[in-house]
Amino acid sequence: MNILVTGGAGYVGSACLRWMLAKGHNPVAFDNLKMGHRKAVPDGRLIVGDISNEQAVVAALQQVKADAVMHFAAATYVGESVSDPEYHYRNNITGTCVLLNAMRKAGVNRMLFSSTCATYGMNPKVPMSEESLQDPCSPYARTKLAVEWMIRDFAHAYGLGFTLLRYFNASGASPDGMHGEDHKPENHLIPLVLEVPLGKRSHITVFGNDYPTPDGTCIRDYVHTDDLAQAHQLAIEATHAPTATTAGTADVFNIGTGNGQSVFEIIKACEQVTGQKIAIKIADRRPGDPPALVAEPAKLKSKLGWKPQYTDIVKTVETAWKWHKANPNGYGD
């Protein structure tokens, strides 16, 4: 399958691109490199461009002879979305609208969308199924929910086969050390904690220890990028072109382990893996952070046969630590 991977030079996008390539598909990244990394993409598999440029997207789809699109390109910083919502709405919603129009013009009618568990918001029921109430509590999450509905509406009106993937906290690095996490600035917990034993920061700041959780810190479901990539492969292979009876309908899957770890538990796992004590400072809560987000992945397992390989958070942290030790400056670009 020929696949255009928007945001394919980013953390999750590039992991999925490499996975799909290894499974015999022909994925090509389309990325503006604002947050992505050229070195994260295998040679010859990157088209530099922006999803807001319809002409460039159409040209890329035609160049790749795309059968489908994996759509990762998005602004993803929750805190920044609160302080600068305009950028997130313009980038995520308007950008996706341009992409969908480009797909129509290029005759591409299959899409996999990278959504987020953050659309569930402050939902008190944990774990969360695909039918859980969606009540996003940050501008970032609201853009993702809006895009879910935009895709549904385009599919119903114009004909589109699509699958929505709401994944939980992407984490870890490839076991071969070729792919890892490198955000500028970094905002994900595991790499931030690992910067302490790397000597890049003196301590890790914990935002809030008064949440209604067992130890007072936020709980998240950490899913390894290889397991995310496996889910994307299974989902895109099961996403078919629409028919008269299926236009506008779609499958939705949560991608998570079903197990949650608190911030303090992640810090302890990092201490175990690195053999170093990690200093902690407590700060006020950040706006838009739900107390707990944990997946119920039963549907993904039963319907697509997903089998996660990383169910122990220590094993996930070990892959991250291997990457960060070998690449303390990330991809270096």
N, C-alpha and C positions, 0 to 999 in steps of 0.2 A: 504494500500500500504506500502510495506517495502522500506524504503528510507535511503540511506547512505548520511549523511550531512557532506561534507568536510568543515572544518572551523566551525564546529557546536558548538564550545565552545566560539566563538567570539560574538561580539555585535549583528549583524544582524542574523548570523547563529543560535545562541541559541534562539533568539526571534522566528525565523521561526520554529525551532524544537519544542519548547513548543506549538506554535500555532497548528502545524500539529498533535501533540500528542493529544491536546484537541479536534481536529476534527476527531479523530478515526483512524488515521494512525499510523504506527510503525516506527518513525524516530530514527536513531542512529547516534550520532556525531562521526566523525573521525577527530582528531585534535592533532597537536603536542604540544599544550599548550604554544607555544612560545609567542603568543599574546592572546590566549584564556584563559578561566578560568574554572577549574574543577567545581567550585560551580555554574557556570552558566547553567550547564547541570543537568537534573534530574538524580537521582541515577540509575545506571545500564544502562545508555544510552550513555556512552562514551567509545570509543576505542581510545587509545593513539597511534598515528602513524603519519607518514609524507607522503604526497602525492608523494614525490620524490622516495619513496621505493615501487616499483611496486609489489613485493611479498607481502608486508604488505597490500597494497590496495586490491589486489586480495583476500587475506585471509579475510579481513574485509567485502568485498562484498559477499563472500560466507557465512561468519558467519551470516550476517544479512539476507541472502537470498534476496538480494536487487532486487526490481523491477525497481528502478530508483535512480539517483544521483542528489542531490542538491549541486552545486559546489560553495562554498563561499571562500574556502581557497586561500588567496592571500596576498601579501605585498601591503599596501594601502596608504603609506605616500607619498604625492605628492612631498614635499620638499626633502625628503630622496631619492626619485627616481631620482632627479636631481643630487644630490651629489654622489649617489651610484647606478647608473642604472644597473650595472651587477647583483646585488642582486635581483632587481625587475624582470629583464628579466629571470634570472635563476629560480627564485621561481615561477613566474606567468606563463611563457610560457613553460619552460621545465617541471615544475611540472604538468601542465595540460596535456601535451603530455603523460607523464607517466600514469596519471589517465585514459586518454582515451584508452591507450593500455591495462591497467588493466581491464577496463570495457569490452573490446573485449574478453579478456581471460576468464572473468567470465560470459560472455553471458548477460551482462546488456546493454540494448539498448535504454534507455530513460534518458535524462539529462536536467536539468534546470541550466543555467549559470548566475551567478551574475556579470553582466557587469556594466557599469557606464555611466552617462551623460557626464562625462569628455571626452568621445570619440568625442563629438561634438566640443570641443575646443573653439576657438574664434568666432564661428559662430555668426554673428551679428543679425540673425533672432531669436526673442524671442516672444512667446514660441517655443520650439523645438518639432517637430514631429519625428516619427521613420524614416521618409524619409529625415530628415535634413542632410546636409553635415556633414560627420565625418572628423574632422581635429584636432586630439588631439595635445595638446601643452605641454605635460609633458611625460617623460618616463613611468610613471605609466599608464597614459591613453593609450599610444601607446601599452603597453603590453596587455591591455584589448581588444583593437581593434584587435590586432594580434590573441588573443585567440578566438575571435568571428569567424575569418576566419579559424582558425585551426579546430574548431568544425564543421564548414560548410564542410570543405574538408574531414574530417574524416567521417562525415555523408554521404557524396556523395560516397565515396570510399568503406566504410565498412558497411553502414547501421546504422543509428542512428536517433531516434526521439528526437528533442531538441527544447528548447525555450530559447531565449535570453532576459534577463530583464535588461534594462538600467535604474537604479534608481538614483534618485537625492539624496539630503542630508538626510540620515537616522538620526532620532532624537527622543527624548522622552524616556520614560520608561514604563514598563507595569503598568497599574493602580493598580494592587495588590501589587506592590513594590517588586516583586520577580526577576525582570530583569531590568537591567539598563546599562548605559554606563561606561566602565572602561578600558581606554586605558593607556598603559605605554610606552612612554609618551602620555599624552592626546593631541590631535590635532584638535578636533572638537569644533566648536565655542560655542555652548550652554553650555556644561560642563565647558569649560574654563571660560566663563563669570560667571558662578555660583560659581566658586572657589573664586571669590572676596567676595561675601556675606558670604561664608563659612569660610573666614579668611585664606584661603590657598595661596592667592596672593593679592598684594596691588592694582593691576589695571589690566585692560585688554588691550593688545596691538592690535591696529587696523592697519593692514598692507595695507596702501594705502587709501587715501581719495581724490584721483584725478582721479578715474575711470569715464568713460562716463555714469554715472548713476545719478538719481535725487539728491542723497546726497553725491555722490562721493565715496561710498563704494560698495564693491562687493554685488551682489544680488544672492541669492540661493533659491531653492525650497525645503523646509523642510518637509519631509514626515515621519510620526510617524511609529515606528517599527511595531505596530499592523497592520497598513494599509499596510505596506510592506509585512508582513507575510500573510495577507489575499490575496494579489496579488500572492504570491508564491503558496499558496494552489490552487487558481483557475487555475494558469498556469500549475502546475504539473499534476493536474487532467485532463487538456485538452491536455497534451502532450502524444501522442500515439506512439507505436512501429512503425517503418517505414514499408512501403510497397514498391513494385517495382516502384510505381509512386511518392512516397513521400520522398524517401531517398535523403538526401541533402537539403531538404526544411525545413523551420522553421518559426515560428512566432517570432516577435520581439515586445516588449512592453516597453514603457516608464512608470516608476512608479514615479509619483509626483502629487502634488495637483493642479498644474496649476497656483499657486500664488507664487510670489517671495517676500522675505524679505531681506532688506539690513542688513549689519553688525550693523549699528546704530539702525535699527528697532528691531533687536534681543536683543540688549543691553537694549533698552527701555522696551521690553516685560519682560526681566529678572528683571528689576527694578520694574515693576508693580507687578510681582508675588512675589518677595521677600520683597518688601517694603523698599528696601535699594538703595541708590545712588551708582552707579558703576563708579569708576574712569577710565579714558581712556587716553592712550598715543598713538600718531600717529607715525607709522614707515613707512619705504619704502615698496613698493609693494614686494610680494614674487614672485619668478619666477614661471611661469606656471599657474597662477591664472586668468581664464577668468573673464571679468567684470560681466557677468550675465549668469546663467544657470537656466532656468525655463521650466518645462515640459508642453507638450500638451498631457493630458492623455485620450483624447476622445476614442482612439482605445481600451485601456484597459477597459474602462467603457462599451463601446458598445458591444465588442466581448466577454468579460469574465464576465461582470456584476459586475465589481469592484465598491464598494461604500465606499470611505474613510470616517472614523468616525471623524478624526481630521483635520478640515479645518480652525481652529482658532489657530494661532501660540501660543497664550497665554495658551490655553488648553494643547498644547504639552509641553510647558515650565513647566506648573504646574506638569505634571507627572515626568519630569526630576528633578525638585526641590524636590519633595517628595522622590525620590530615593536617591538623593545626600545628603539630610539632614539625612536620616536614615542610609546611607552608605557612610560617608565622605571619607573612605579609599577604596571604591569600594568593591570588593569581598574579599579583605584582604588576597589574596594568593600571 
